Amino acid sequence: MTTTEVALIADDPITAAGIGGLLTHKDGLRFLPAADGVPADVVLVVAFALGGDVLARLRAAVTSAHDPYVPVVVASDGLSREQYERASAERLLVLLDRRSTTFAEVRRAVRDQAAAAALRRAGTPETGPPVRPTGDVLDELFPEDSPPHGGLLHREIRVLRLLALGRTTEEIAEELNFSQRTIKAIIHDMLVRMHLRNRQHAVAYAIRHSVL
């Protein structure tokens, strides 16, 4: 059986240990602490409220993941009806009501998301609306007054990481599955909003704020 690596985010270490103990070794799940660069197949959040530190840790886990399309399963209280409805149209985000959701349902959601991600990475054709990067979905469903990571958005960070590696606009567009026009628009909007002079200045800004 293939092991599914799950980055776990919870309110506190005791809750995390309890969830990991109840769900680990079932259906090949292995739980890891959500940390920078953890090569997780799925990110699981179990918390009373999805805000503050918990949301910041989720954003950090998604931003630092090797796959910008890493799926996320959230079991939390206080999610709005609008958030549930909007999440239902997204393939990479599953929202569950923590109070009425069983461990078996959480486990099934994680397993299903991991299976879909494996097919996606294998290049299996999909039907329905296109899959959007997880960070973009989180930005829309859980907006903040000011964006995290020094004011940079998730899609801007992905572009900056490739710029820092010396990629051209054409190469970035191909790697992120965007048009060159979209990449140029992302860079232009970022430079104007952040008052940065050029691409090199933007990369330096990201490094200064520990984003890259």
Order of alpha helices (4+ residues) and beta strands (2+ residues): beta-alpha-beta-beta-alpha-beta-alpha-beta-alpha-alpha-alpha-alpha-alpha-alpha
